[in-house]
Amino acid sequence: MRQKVYAHLLQTRGWKYRSFLRYLRFFKYISFSPIRGDFLESYYTLMRYIDDIVDGDAPLPDGYLTSVEYVEAKLKFSRTLANPVDEADYLLLYCFQLADKFGADFTEETNDILSSLLFDAHRKGKDIVFPEEELMHHFHLLAVRGTIRATLKLFKESPDKYELLSPLGIATRIHYDLQNYEADLEAGYINISREDCFKFDIQPEAIRFRSHPTVQNWFRHQASKGMLLLEEHHENLKLANFSWLTRGTLPLVYEYPARNFFKNVLAEEKESGDRVLVKNEKY
């Protein structure tokens, strides 16, 4: 199934996943642990596959009426590991068997990630503007407590260090939300909070337009916030004795792509503002 999903990711959105999949395979070699590398490839592939089903980028498997029903079934199975019924279940079993070999348990992290995906499945296609607290709760489950804790365990770090990496996780979440803004809207997801809509005066009819001045202001604010979080992340790194593998991998996979994206957003906004200034000076 892993190769099947790899092919699907590269065919549908190779621009987005090609470098990340390359990093996954690279980890297998630099970690000197083929078992951990195999786990990372398999686990990431499985979660990416379920996420694509929720987003509508992969077809809903036979036997399920909705993506909500599908994710609920995967959640239930992840808690019991009893009676696997499809390829996803068997791949999750394989992941947990690999984890057993290096003495780790990813039950809680899997529950966090799937619970966040279930939130997306419930809101898909509904264009609901949620309060910031609710959005942040689910983003925290996915990007920080789920993904970051799993990464730390994989890198032989204490998962209790995940709070120190919380700024990196949130910055990564902001990066993905901005990068996928149009695609998320097409799927019916609105990742601008109710409070930010009020703060930046973003009206319902303007949300769908990335070029609208109020949405641009929100983009610039989020990019600036992301840059500050990355700086906070660097300060936090001084507080924990992370391994060379953690210090080398996190920037490559998470920090650098987010930082470059934020810089581009801020540069685009500055260029746009300069054009307006020059136009006004002519008159």
Beta strands, then each sheet from edge to edge (+ up, - down):
end
